[in-house]
Amino acid sequence: MYPILAIDQGTTSTKAYLRHADGSTHLIGNRTHRQIRPNPGWVEHDALELLENIRALLLEAGPFARLGLANQGETVVAWDAQTKRPLYNAIVWQDDRTSPETERLKAEGQEALTLSRAGLPLDPYFSATKLRWLLDNAPDARDLHRQGRLRLGTSDAFFIDSLTGVFATDVSTASRTSLLNLRSLQWDPTLCELFGVPVECLAQVRPTAGDFGRLPNGATLAASAVDQQAALFGHGCQQPGDIKITFGTGAFALGLTGAAPVMDGKTGLLPTAAWQIGTAAPQYALDGGILTAGSALEWLRDIGLLTDFAEIDTLDGPSAAAQGVFFVPALAGLGCPYWDRTARGAWFGLGLETPRAALIRAVVEGIALRAAQLATAFAQASPLGRVSIDGGLSRSSYFTQFLANALSHPISIATSADLTALGMLQLCEALDGTPRAAEQDWHVVEPEAGDFAAIRTQFATAVDRTRGGL
């Protein structure tokens, strides 16, 4: 079964890691792709560019026996079943072009239906309304549908179909569409009718680790998963209450709940399929997503306030929060537990004396405080167990200490650079039994003495003031 290749097709780049039978693992390559923003709030990728980056990394890897492929989750593609030609750019999970449609459905009282069946609120973050937009707007989509040649799906289904000829997705990715019945893990005809997405255009739903066909080199595509679920597996989260938070473009928290979905909706967290390995029972999780995390730091750099991410750990003086300065990272709206796309990012507490360092730190601290809100919501659903983090911000000592303080809970920081890839490698190995243990140490950051309750309250007030639009 070795070597095993893991490819993480993410929002900003595509990375590949190869693992050998002796357990050694190394990076094969990392390829970035364009971020296409044709209109305010629209975010697209060239689906063929993504596919070619994957193919290039497959060639660079040399011989391997199994492939695990992680995907962006809610990002969608429409393509021709015969030619595999995308009809339009991939519409990225961050895209909010379908906000009017989700608001219309909310006004009609349809959110109760999506919550009860898919476990998801009405929000353009999820795939269903984006898939309908492609059906209505992608060139030739309607004609291909009439001919029985239209395929609609999350990006993984496009990659798998293009690489192996198998039109399939996995339970974790399908659970992010608002079209999957979370209890049966099959497409729900009622939800497909609600959103106007033809069920016959959707991919077959398969276990996360199994058989997705053969690549041209004869290797098996053995696992496919949302990048966040793959990272949860890579973090070694196996007990209910264990959570991980990945800080990338956004920040995504997942916490295991066991063999049944938790669909009470009281916490603002969203039930999702975590994974299914072969014929074993599926495992479920609760999900809490922050739409803006690392992208807020990129924005700071783009507008000239931050020269380099490493600068965060060199700034002097007290925290921004201690100075009464807060930033709400709602540059793309608020995700969980608010689900308010009308919210917008804002600084609070600025004065003529506010230094540049406080502006930068307020953004960093705002991301940590939003993550603390997610952890608080998890604690309402299940006693908080191990909390582990990864991603770019986990390398900042200032951020990690502030996060531990905001959580009032120890955090474990992964030494591995890519827990998503590690999770995909382990999911491939899990087909043969117990996956190889994570080959890394965990750096634990303990919260400092002090009462953060007042800061959390001030931040919650700031968040409330960003909601509802101007």
HELIX and SHEET records of a PDB file:
HELIX    1   1 ALA A   47  ALA A   61  1                                  15    
HELIX    2   2 SER A   99  ALA A  107  1                                   9    
HELIX    3   3 GLU A  111  ARG A  117  1                                   7    
HELIX    4   4 SER A  127  ASN A  137  1                                  11    
HELIX    5   5 ALA A  141  ARG A  146  1                                   6    
HELIX    6   6 SER A  155  THR A  164  1                                  10    
HELIX    7   7 VAL A  171  ALA A  174  1                                   4    
HELIX    8   8 PRO A  189  PHE A  195  1                                   7    
HELIX    9   9 VAL A  199  CYS A  201  5                                   3    
HELIX   10  10 ASP A  227  GLY A  234  1                                   8    
HELIX   11  11 GLY A  294  ASP A  302  1                                   9    
HELIX   12  12 PHE A  309  THR A  314  5                                   6    
HELIX   13  13 ALA A  321  GLN A  323  5                                   3    
HELIX   14  14 ARG A  356  ALA A  381  1                                  26    
HELIX   15  15 GLY A  392  ARG A  395  5                                   4    
HELIX   16  16 SER A  397  LEU A  407  1                                  11    
HELIX   17  17 LEU A  419  ALA A  430  1                                  12    
HELIX   18  18 ALA A  453  ARG A  465  1                                  13    
SHEET    1   A 5 THR A  25  THR A  32  0                                        
SHEET    2   A 5 SER A  13  ARG A  19 -1                                        
SHEET    3   A 5 ILE A   4  GLN A   9 -1                                        
SHEET    4   A 5 ARG A  66  ASN A  71  1                                        
SHEET    5   A 5 THR A 220  VAL A 226  1                                        
SHEET    1   B 2 GLU A  44  HIS A  45  0                                        
SHEET    2   B 2 ALA A  90  ILE A  91 -1                                        
SHEET    1   C 2 VAL A  76  ASP A  80  0                                        
SHEET    2   C 2 LEU A 150  THR A 154 -1                                        
SHEET    1   D 2 ALA A 168  ASP A 170  0                                        
SHEET    2   D 2 GLN A 204  ARG A 206  1                                        
SHEET    1   E 2 LEU A 180  ASN A 181  0                                        
SHEET    2   E 2 GLN A 186  TRP A 187 -1                                        
SHEET    1   F 7 LEU A 270  TRP A 275  0                                        
SHEET    2   F 7 GLN A 283  ILE A 290 -1                                        
SHEET    3   F 7 ALA A 251  GLY A 258 -1                                        
SHEET    4   F 7 ILE A 243  PHE A 247 -1                                        
SHEET    5   F 7 VAL A 387  GLY A 391  1                                        
SHEET    6   F 7 ILE A 411  ALA A 414  1                                        
SHEET    7   F 7 TRP A 442  VAL A 445 -1                                        
SHEET    1   G 2 PHE A 326  VAL A 328  0                                        
SHEET    2   G 2 ALA A 346  PHE A 348 -1                                        
END                                                                             
